[in-house]
Amino acid sequence: MSGGCWGKGNNPFFNYDYEAASQDREVHRLKDSAHKEKLEHELSISSLENELNVISRKNLFSNAEKEKRLENMKDGCFKLAIRSNIFQRTLANLMQKHPELQELIINELKVQHDHCMSDSYQKTWSQWAYDFKKNPNHYDAYFPFPLSEEPKK
């Protein structure tokens, strides 16, 4: 009987292939390291996605705040434009109805124009505009004179 109780070629003590076993261990180590690298890569991708989500949420909130501030500023500019239009139309009507006051009105407009173009006056109003950007209120944009119920004729 050749080969003993394990059968021919099945004796683990005589047929152990060290080279095949070392290659097997090496393949196993390579697969294990590749799997660990894949997991690390997926973990880094998920952490980057989380950071990106946080940033996009912050941008959404800041965009909503910016849009609200922009709408508020548009409203203030609209009110100032209406106020300016009211004054311009009133002056034009006064000069048309009272031609004798036209010279006086034009002279006063020139004086006020020169005053408003001075550096100190412009600095004051540029500071107001800067503060308006930070905390917009439209109190300065409202009509400054009391309105009567019916215009006097």
C-alpha positions in Angstrom: 0.0 0.0 0.0 1.6 3.1 -1.1 1.0 6.5 0.4 -0.2 5.4 3.8 -3.6 6.2 5.3 -4.1 9.5 3.4 -3.8 8.1 0.0 -1.1 8.7 -2.6 -0.1 12.4 -2.7 -2.4 13.5 0.1 0.0 13.5 3.0 0.1 17.1 4.3 3.6 16.6 5.8 5.2 15.6 2.6 3.2 17.6 0.0 3.2 21.0 1.7 4.0 23.7 -0.9 5.7 26.6 0.8 5.8 28.7 -2.3 2.1 28.3 -3.0 1.3 29.0 0.6 3.4 32.2 0.7 1.8 33.4 -2.6 -1.6 32.7 -1.0 -0.7 34.7 2.1 0.6 37.5 -0.1 -2.6 37.6 -2.2 -4.7 37.6 1.0 -2.6 40.6 2.4 -3.0 42.5 -0.9 -6.7 41.9 -1.0 -7.0 43.0 2.7 -4.9 46.2 2.1 -6.9 47.0 -1.0 -10.1 46.6 0.9 -8.9 48.9 3.8 -7.8 51.5 1.2 -11.2 51.3 -0.4 -12.9 51.8 3.0 -10.7 54.8 3.8 -11.4 56.3 0.4 -15.2 55.9 0.9 -14.9 57.4 4.4 -13.0 60.4 3.1 -15.6 60.9 0.3 -18.5 60.7 2.8 -16.8 63.3 5.1 -16.2 65.6 2.1 -19.8 65.2 1.1 -20.9 66.1 4.6 -18.7 69.2 4.6 -20.1 70.1 1.2 -23.7 69.7 2.5 -23.0 71.9 5.5 -21.5 74.6 3.2 -24.4 74.4 0.8 -26.9 74.7 3.7 -25.0 77.8 5.0 -25.1 79.3 1.5 -28.8 78.6 1.2 -29.4 80.5 4.4 -27.1 83.3 3.5 -28.7 83.5 0.0 -32.1 83.8 1.6 -30.8 86.5 3.9 -29.2 88.3 1.0 -32.4 88.2 -1.1 -34.4 89.5 1.9 -31.9 92.4 2.3 -31.9 93.1 -1.4 -35.7 93.2 -1.5 -35.6 95.6 1.5 -33.1 97.8 -0.2 -35.2 97.8 -3.4 -38.2 98.9 -1.4 -36.2 101.7 0.2 -34.9 102.8 -3.2 -38.4 102.7 -4.7 -39.7 104.9 -1.8 -36.8 107.4 -2.3 -37.4 107.5 -6.0 -41.2 108.2 -5.5 -40.3 110.9 -2.9 -37.9 112.5 -5.4 -40.5 112.4 -8.1 -43.1 114.0 -5.9 -40.7 116.9 -5.1 -39.7 117.3 -8.8 -43.3 117.4 -10.0 -44.3 119.8 -7.2 -41.5 122.2 -8.1 -42.4 122.0 -11.8 -46.1 122.7 -11.0 -45.2 125.6 -8.7 -42.9 127.2 -11.4 -45.7 126.7 -14.0 -48.4 128.2 -11.8 -46.3 131.0 -10.4 -43.9 132.2 -13.0 -42.9 135.1 -10.8 -41.5 132.6 -8.2 -39.6 130.6 -10.9 -36.4 132.6 -10.5 -36.5 132.3 -6.7 -37.1 128.6 -6.9 -34.3 128.0 -9.3 -31.9 130.1 -7.2 -32.9 128.1 -4.1 -32.4 124.8 -6.0 -28.9 125.9 -7.0 -28.0 126.8 -3.4 -29.3 123.5 -2.1 -27.5 121.7 -4.9 -24.2 123.3 -3.9 -24.9 122.5 -0.3 -25.6 118.8 -1.1 -22.5 118.5 -3.3 -20.2 119.5 -0.4 -17.9 116.9 0.9 -19.2 117.0 4.5 -22.8 116.6 3.4 -22.0 113.7 1.0 -19.9 112.0 3.7 -22.9 112.1 6.1 -25.2 110.6 3.5 -22.7 108.0 2.4 -22.5 106.9 6.0 -26.3 106.7 6.1 -26.2 104.6 2.9 -23.6 102.3 4.5 -25.7 101.9 7.7 -28.8 101.3 5.5 -27.0 98.3 4.0 -26.4 96.8 7.4 -29.7 97.6 9.0 -32.3 98.8 6.4 -35.1 100.9 7.7 -37.2 103.1 5.5 -38.0 105.9 7.9 -35.9 108.3 5.9 -37.6 107.3 2.6 -41.1 108.3 3.8 -42.7 111.6 2.8 -41.5 114.1 5.4 -44.5 116.4 5.4 -48.0 115.6 6.8 -50.5 114.9 4.1 -53.9 116.6 4.3 -57.0 114.7 3.6 -57.9 116.7 0.5 -55.6 118.9 -1.5 -56.4 122.6 -1.2 -57.5 124.2 -4.4 
